[in-house]
Amino acid sequence: MRNHPATLPILGLFGVSLLAYAAIRSSAPPPSPRRAARVERIEASGERPAPTGIARTTGTSTGAPAPKAATEPATSTGPTPPPDLGVAQPAPGPERSKVDGTRLRAELIELLAGGKFDEVEGRMNAALPEEIEAALDAAGTSRLEAMFPSLSVRGRRLAAWILSKSPQRDVSGFLSLALRSEADEEVRQSIVMALQARTDEEAGRGIAAALGGDPSAAVRACAAYALGERAGREAGAREALATRLASDGSTDVRAACATAIGLVASAESTSALMEALDSPVSEVRLAAAQALGRQEGFASAEVLAARQAAESDASIRAALGESQLALTKKLSIDMVGGCDRHEE
């Protein structure tokens, strides 16, 4: 290719520049061993050197020499720890300090004594479970029990609810005694529900005593439903329900006993419910017919079919039919499951 005359000066200048650069490079003195070692460390660590003439920020006072670089490059193990300011740093992790219930306890006692019951409910609903437990320590529970008799009807109902959340073991004994001596029917119902919220056997005995001896049918029915929730883990609860199902003078209480005892499938529950089908009171027979559908493994669909044919009340016949279907469906599911396990 023939060069254009206009490009010759440009090429000449470019060649001169290259020759000058090569001369400078060849005449420059070689780097000192110390500088060469430093360059190797920088390249190995990936650190970008600061521009010439600008000191690195090291946290030391102005004019102090910068500390020497470490021989080994630092490795990152997580976020930079906070500086030591002479103040103790909180321990890492989600651990929480022990909750102090003194303030809540004082507030509840003051509000109850002042009759500010809406505020009591709001404060309890807003408090954390661990805060309530801390407030109802031995001192807090004793203080609440001491003021219980002097409170109004609503105050005693609220106090029973609060005491049901106490971790103190002797609270169930206190509530059982209060249940026997309490004159107000609504308060006694609240105490029954407070005992139901507790899991110890003393609470179950207190509820059973109310079912067997409280003068109010409403309280006895409440006790029956409360015992039904415990019948699965307490044999005494099932026995008390079976006894009152057969003997209580209130139709509502016997119906409540039938419903409650039917919550747990057992031989004694099925026997008590079958006997209740002979009751002259239709409400009791209806409750028993409905509860028998939950007695899988003990009640027989064939027996219920026979009782259905002899029943004169249409609603009870319908309930017996639904219980038969429930038992048959449960039996079919169990049979299919058994076959599947056998094939495996």
Secondary structure, DSSP 8 states (H G I E B T S, - for coil): ----GGGHHHHHHHHHHHHHHHHHHHHS----HHHHHHHHHHHHHT-----TT-----SS-TTS------SS-----SS------SS----SSS-------HHHHHHHHHHHHTT-HHHHHHHHHHS-HHHHHHHTSHHHHHHHHHHGGGS-HHHHHHHHHHHTT---TTHHHHHHHHHHH---HHHHHHHHHHHHT--SHHHHHHHHHHHHH-S-HHHHHHHHHHHHTTTTT-HHHHHHHHHHHHH-S-HHHHHHHHHHHTTS--HHHHHHHHHHTT-S-HHHHHHHHHHHTT-TTTS-HHHHHHHHHH---HHHHHHHHHHHHHHHHHHHHHHHHHHHHHH-
